[in-house]
Amino acid sequence: MIRSELIQKIADENPHLYQRDVERIVNTVFEEITEAMANGNRVELRGFGAFSVKRRDARTGRNPRTGESVEVEEKHVPFFKAGKALRDRLNEE
């Protein structure tokens, strides 16, 4: 599902809301999650999962095309851990 499909689904399920308002709400939620993670905070959505930022140390990598060693700088990457309710829902039989 992409952002526009999410917005459309929410708008369809809530006919009392204008689509532009639903779009603003969805965009605000994503912006707040992004901003919190950019500040190094963890974002937890109960029943869904938790978003956090992990730090990867600097290391010596290898260019796969030439085999040459290259220095890779330290970086921060997003990490998602699914909540129990989501894992259970995905694994129900």
Buried (B, 14 or more C-beta within 10 A) or exposed (E): EEEEEBBBEBBEEEEEEEEEEBBEEBEEEEEEBEEBBEEEEEBEEEEEBBBBBEEEEEEEEEEEEEEEEEEEEEEEEEEEEEBEEBEEEEEEE
